[in-house]
Structures are given as C-alpha cells and as structure tokens.
Amino acid sequence: MKKVGVPVIPGTDEPLSNLEEALEIANTIGYPIMLKAAGGGGYWPSNCT
C-alpha cells in the first residue's frame, strides 16, 4: 500500500525478532501500539499502552 501512496499507520514491514527491537520501535512510533503474532493464525492484535 505504501508503494502506491495509500496512507498507512506507522509500523514495521517485517516481524520483530526480540523484545529490545520491539521496545525500540515502540518508543520511536509512540504509544499506544498494537502487536500481532506473526504466523500461527492470530486474528486479533493486542493493544499495548
């Protein structure tokens, strides 16, 4: 969507590999954030404040 200019919320394009990476990105984006499990079929993101 980004490639064709559709507005999107801040986030990552790839799965995060560890807690430190998640915290760094969360601090850059700002809170609250939404986390969704990669793989495994998790349908609903979790709101994290």
Summary of the structure (lengths in Angstrom):
residues: 49
radius of gyration: 11.8
end to end distance: 26.4
largest distance: 31.3
contacts: 63
relative contact order: 0.17
helix: 29%
strand: 12%
